[in-house]
Amino acid sequence: MEQHKGIVIKVANAYSNTENDRDDLIQEVSYNLWKSWPNYNPKYKLSTWVYTIALNVSISFYRKHSKRVQMYRAIEEVELELIEAEELDRTEEVRKLLYRFIGRLRPLDRALMLLYLDEQTYDDMAAALGISKTNVATKISRIKKVLKQQFEREERGS
């Protein structure tokens, strides 16, 4: 768990809108990793298995909590923070925008982009998400176009 806690935290950050939700999600993922350990198949990389568990638990968590009004408030708060935080350097601002845009994606697409940004191979992404390698490539290409459009709209001030 210690070796791969970064994966759990990254996934939890992407699927939760408040610190309390993130902490709950980290705990839920950790519990499920512990509970599922006897079923771990060593033919797969441990990091891929951790991603698979973390993403499945997070997607379920997200679906249960997606109707909450807090999600919209959290997004608005992030937008306000971005506007008010002019002292942030451009790299940090772009990173926050990217994660905000990723947060708006559908759960599977969000999971795919997290794996992509973590430089996982297409094979590992396909294994973690239960889709084909070709589907991974196609989805990533489409998601990149969507994210690029969102950045362009942001730059125009739309």
C-alpha positions as CSV (number, residue, x, y, z in Angstrom):
1,M,0.0,0.0,0.0
2,E,2.8,2.4,0.9
3,Q,4.5,1.8,-2.4
4,H,1.4,2.7,-4.5
5,K,-0.4,5.2,-2.2
6,G,0.3,7.9,-4.9
7,I,-2.0,6.1,-7.3
8,V,-4.8,5.9,-4.7
9,I,-4.4,9.5,-3.8
10,K,-4.4,10.6,-7.5
11,V,-7.5,8.6,-8.3
12,A,-9.3,9.8,-5.1
13,N,-8.5,13.4,-6.0
14,A,-10.0,13.0,-9.4
15,Y,-13.2,11.4,-8.2
16,S,-14.0,13.5,-5.1
17,N,-14.9,17.2,-4.7
18,T,-14.3,17.8,-1.0
19,E,-11.5,16.8,1.4
20,N,-13.9,14.7,3.4
21,D,-15.1,12.8,0.3
22,R,-11.4,12.3,-0.8
23,D,-10.5,10.9,2.7
24,D,-13.6,8.6,2.6
25,L,-12.7,7.5,-0.9
26,I,-9.0,6.8,0.1
27,Q,-10.2,4.7,3.0
28,E,-12.7,2.8,0.8
29,V,-10.1,2.1,-1.8
30,S,-7.6,1.0,0.9
31,Y,-10.2,-1.3,2.4
32,N,-11.0,-2.8,-1.0
33,L,-7.3,-3.3,-1.8
34,W,-6.8,-5.2,1.5
35,K,-10.0,-7.2,1.0
36,S,-9.1,-8.1,-2.6
37,W,-5.4,-8.9,-1.9
38,P,-6.0,-12.7,-1.9
39,N,-7.3,-12.4,-5.4
40,Y,-4.3,-10.6,-6.8
41,N,-2.9,-12.3,-9.8
42,P,0.9,-11.8,-10.0
43,K,0.9,-12.1,-13.8
44,Y,-0.3,-8.5,-13.8
45,K,1.8,-5.6,-12.6
46,L,0.9,-4.6,-9.0
47,S,0.4,-0.9,-10.1
48,T,-2.1,-2.0,-12.7
49,W,-4.0,-4.0,-10.2
50,V,-4.0,-1.1,-7.7
51,Y,-5.3,1.2,-10.5
52,T,-8.1,-1.3,-11.4
53,I,-9.3,-1.5,-7.8
54,A,-8.9,2.2,-7.2
55,L,-10.8,3.2,-10.4
56,N,-13.6,0.7,-9.9
57,V,-14.2,1.8,-6.3
58,S,-13.9,5.5,-7.3
59,I,-16.3,5.1,-10.2
60,S,-18.9,3.5,-7.9
61,F,-18.3,6.2,-5.3
62,Y,-18.7,8.9,-7.9
63,R,-22.0,7.4,-9.2
64,K,-23.4,7.2,-5.7
65,H,-22.5,10.8,-5.0
66,S,-22.8,12.4,-8.5
67,K,-26.2,13.9,-7.8
68,R,-24.9,16.0,-4.9
69,V,-25.0,19.7,-5.2
70,Q,-21.6,19.9,-3.6
71,M,-20.0,18.8,-6.9
72,Y,-21.2,22.0,-8.6
73,R,-20.2,24.2,-5.7
74,A,-16.7,22.6,-5.6
75,I,-16.2,23.3,-9.3
76,E,-17.4,26.9,-8.9
77,E,-15.0,27.3,-5.9
78,V,-12.1,26.0,-8.1
79,E,-13.0,28.4,-10.8
80,L,-13.1,31.3,-8.4
81,E,-9.7,30.2,-7.0
82,L,-8.3,30.2,-10.5
83,I,-9.6,33.7,-11.2
84,E,-8.4,35.1,-7.8
85,A,-5.0,33.4,-7.8
86,E,-3.3,35.6,-10.3
87,E,0.0,35.1,-8.6
88,L,0.1,31.5,-9.6
89,D,2.6,30.7,-12.3
90,R,1.3,29.6,-15.7
91,T,2.3,26.0,-15.3
92,E,0.3,25.6,-12.1
93,E,-2.6,27.4,-13.6
94,V,-2.6,25.1,-16.6
95,R,-2.3,22.0,-14.4
96,K,-5.3,23.1,-12.4
97,L,-7.3,23.8,-15.5
98,L,-6.4,20.4,-16.9
99,Y,-7.6,18.6,-13.8
100,R,-10.8,20.7,-13.7
101,F,-11.5,19.8,-17.3
102,I,-10.7,16.1,-16.6
103,G,-13.1,16.3,-13.6
104,R,-15.9,17.1,-16.1
105,L,-15.3,14.0,-18.2
106,R,-17.4,10.9,-17.9
107,P,-16.0,8.5,-15.3
108,L,-14.4,6.0,-17.7
109,D,-12.8,8.9,-19.7
110,R,-11.5,10.5,-16.5
111,A,-10.0,7.2,-15.4
112,L,-8.3,6.8,-18.8
113,M,-6.8,10.3,-18.7
114,L,-5.4,9.7,-15.2
115,L,-3.7,6.5,-16.4
116,Y,-2.5,8.4,-19.5
117,L,-1.1,11.3,-17.5
118,D,0.6,8.7,-15.2
119,E,2.4,7.4,-18.4
120,Q,0.8,4.0,-18.2
121,T,1.2,1.8,-21.3
122,Y,-1.9,1.3,-23.5
123,D,-1.8,-2.4,-22.6
124,D,-1.9,-1.5,-18.8
125,M,-4.7,1.0,-19.4
126,A,-6.7,-1.6,-21.3
127,A,-6.1,-4.2,-18.6
128,A,-7.0,-1.8,-15.8
129,L,-10.2,-0.6,-17.5
130,G,-11.3,-3.8,-19.2
131,I,-11.3,-2.4,-22.7
132,S,-9.3,-3.1,-25.8
133,K,-5.9,-1.4,-26.6
134,T,-7.5,0.0,-29.8
135,N,-10.4,1.4,-27.8
136,V,-7.8,3.0,-25.4
137,A,-6.0,4.7,-28.3
138,T,-9.3,5.9,-29.9
139,K,-10.7,7.3,-26.6
140,I,-7.5,9.1,-25.7
141,S,-7.4,10.8,-29.1
142,R,-11.0,11.9,-28.7
143,I,-10.5,13.1,-25.2
144,K,-7.4,15.1,-26.1
145,K,-9.5,16.9,-28.8
146,V,-12.1,17.7,-26.2
147,L,-9.6,19.0,-23.7
148,K,-7.9,21.1,-26.4
149,Q,-11.2,22.7,-27.2
150,Q,-11.8,23.5,-23.6
151,F,-8.4,25.1,-23.3
152,E,-9.1,27.2,-26.4
153,R,-12.4,28.3,-25.1
154,E,-10.8,29.2,-21.8
155,E,-8.1,31.3,-23.6
156,R,-10.8,33.2,-25.5
157,G,-12.6,33.9,-22.2
158,S,-15.8,32.0,-23.2
